[in-house]
Amino acid sequence: MSDAIPLETGDFTPLDAIEGALDWWREAGVDCDFSEEATDWLAKPEPEDAVAAPPPPIAVAPPPQSPLQRALEQEDRPVMGGPQTGWPDTLENFREWWMTEASLGEGALDRRLPPRGVAGARLMVLVGQPEQDDAEGLLTGGAGQLLVSLLKAMGVAEHETYLASALPSAMALPDWQELSRARLGEVVRHHIALARPQRLLAVGRGQLALFGIAPEQAQEPLAIECGGTMIPLLSAPELSQIARSPARRARMWQRWLDWTA
């Protein structure tokens, strides 16, 4: 009969149990960790200062192209307005074409605004695009009210003025260089040729890119060729900039006096 005293399980702490299990395996001759994966024991160790290979570059999708960009890459022809042979040859027909020709702009046709005035005007005022508050027609909002005051001070009556825009409807942040490559400048020159103004006031200097005029030339009195006629051109800042700055108004007034002297 054995003299061994049985031990209760509760006599062992968790740590005693773990150490006992490890001792049992060690006495059984199992004292190493094993893995089923093969190891190349003869391989040369990597240098400690080895630099890890950089991760592969993340592919970035290009920004979506606008319809104008896609058309420019696909075909070498006038994009805005279509073939020039189909452009209207009278001012009356141009206004209808301006409101319905799909290639002249993006968005709904009912957002477009037609030009105002008659051919042969003393002064043609060309803005880049309609203003957001032009509810009753081109330049009928706040910017138009400032323009009326400017024209009155300049001695130009409303019936002596032809009002037009380079774009038929408002566009968020227009890229004038891209629009120039899309032949919008040729459409605008054709419009000016049909309107036959005595002088042209271009309000908003970004649109000068349509005529190939560099920004540093904006302060100079210029002339552009439209339909075989040279039209005197004076550029001005946006009407909103003129309204906010007395200094801009003063410079604008002095340039106008010099231009019309």
Secondary structure, DSSP 8 states (H G I E B T S, - for coil): --------GGGS-HHHHHHHHHHHHHHTT--S---SS---TTS----TT-----------------HHHHHHHH-SS--SSS-GGGS-SSHHHHHHHHHH-GGG-SS-GGG----BS-TT-SEEEEESS--TT--SSTT-SHHHHHHHHHHHHHT--GGGEEEEESSSS--SS--HHHHHHTTHHHHHHHHHHHH--S-EEEESGGGGGGGT--GGGTTS-EEEEETTEEEEEEEE--HHHHHH-HHHHHHHHHHHHHHH-
